[in-house]
Amino acid sequence: MSKKKRTQINSAYDILEQVEKIKGKIENVSYNEFKKDDDIQTIIEHKLMIIAEALTNIDLDNLLLVNNDRIYWRLIKDMRNKMVHEYWGIDIKTVYEIAKEEMEELEGYIRNLISNLKE
């Protein structure tokens, strides 16, 4: 089975799709509901990992054009690594806050990135 490499714009659209799905899943969910629901936690964590993995297919120079903060992009990738390699140490409240409060900002950056990549 051959593995097809995703283009940067494909990866940007992958991120955008996951952001929209997270927003739809978490929109009407309180933290108390979230912490009691293993299924939604798993869904959100998986989508956050997809976002971070897709970011690895986008050149840092392109990411810095839409948000010139290396630490911002590094934290997203680090979060994925923690979820995969140190899953026992995941702070569920942090996952909830990221899903609830950070998706709008990330969506804006990714929409700008897509516009830049189309030019």
C-alpha positions in Angstrom: 0.0 0.0 0.0 1.6 3.3 -1.1 1.4 6.3 1.2 0.3 9.5 -0.4 1.9 12.7 1.0 -0.6 15.4 1.9 0.1 18.9 0.5 0.3 21.8 2.8 -3.1 23.1 1.7 -4.6 19.6 2.2 -3.2 19.6 5.7 -4.6 23.1 6.4 -8.1 21.9 5.2 -7.7 18.9 7.5 -7.1 21.2 10.4 -10.0 23.4 9.5 -12.3 20.3 9.3 -11.2 19.1 12.7 -11.6 22.6 14.3 -15.2 22.8 12.9 -16.0 19.3 14.3 -14.6 20.2 17.7 -16.6 23.4 17.8 -19.7 21.5 16.9 -19.2 18.8 19.5 -18.2 21.0 22.4 -20.6 24.0 21.8 -23.3 23.0 24.3 -21.2 20.9 26.6 -20.4 22.1 30.1 -17.1 21.1 31.8 -19.1 18.9 34.2 -20.7 17.0 31.3 -17.4 16.8 29.5 -15.5 15.3 32.5 -18.1 12.6 33.0 -18.3 11.6 29.3 -15.4 9.4 28.2 -16.7 9.3 24.6 -16.7 13.0 24.0 -13.3 13.3 25.7 -11.9 10.7 23.4 -13.4 12.3 20.3 -12.0 15.8 21.2 -8.6 14.4 22.1 -8.4 12.5 18.8 -9.4 15.6 16.8 -6.8 17.6 18.6 -4.1 15.0 17.8 -5.2 15.1 14.1 -4.8 18.9 14.2 -1.3 18.7 15.6 -0.2 15.9 13.3 -1.5 17.9 10.2 0.5 20.9 11.4 3.7 18.8 11.0 3.0 18.8 7.2 3.0 22.6 7.0 6.2 24.6 6.8 6.9 26.6 9.9 7.6 29.6 7.7 4.0 29.5 6.4 2.6 29.1 9.9 4.6 32.1 11.1 3.1 34.2 8.4 -0.3 33.9 10.0 0.9 33.9 13.6 4.5 34.9 14.3 4.7 33.0 17.5 6.8 29.8 17.4 5.7 28.9 20.9 2.0 28.8 19.8 2.7 26.3 17.1 5.1 24.3 19.3 2.5 24.0 22.1 0.0 22.4 19.7 2.6 19.8 18.6 3.7 19.3 22.2 0.1 18.7 23.3 -0.2 15.9 20.7 3.0 14.3 21.9 1.8 14.4 25.5 -1.5 12.8 24.5 0.2 10.0 22.7 3.3 9.4 24.8 2.1 10.5 28.3 -1.6 9.9 28.0 -1.8 9.2 31.8 -0.9 12.8 32.5 -3.5 14.5 30.4 -5.3 17.3 32.2 -8.9 16.9 31.1 -9.8 20.5 32.2 -7.0 21.8 29.9 -8.4 19.7 27.0 -11.8 21.1 27.6 -10.6 24.7 27.8 -8.6 24.3 24.6 -11.6 22.8 22.8 -14.0 25.4 24.1 -11.8 28.6 24.0 -9.0 28.1 21.5 -10.7 26.9 18.3 -11.9 30.3 17.1 -8.4 31.7 17.1 -6.9 28.6 15.5 -9.6 28.7 12.8 -8.8 32.3 12.0 -5.1 31.4 11.6 -5.8 28.4 9.4 -8.3 30.3 7.2 -5.5 33.0 6.7 -3.0 30.2 6.0 -5.3 28.7 3.3 -5.6 32.1 1.7 -1.8 32.5 1.7 -1.3 29.0 0.3 -3.8 29.6 -2.5 -1.9 32.7 -3.7 
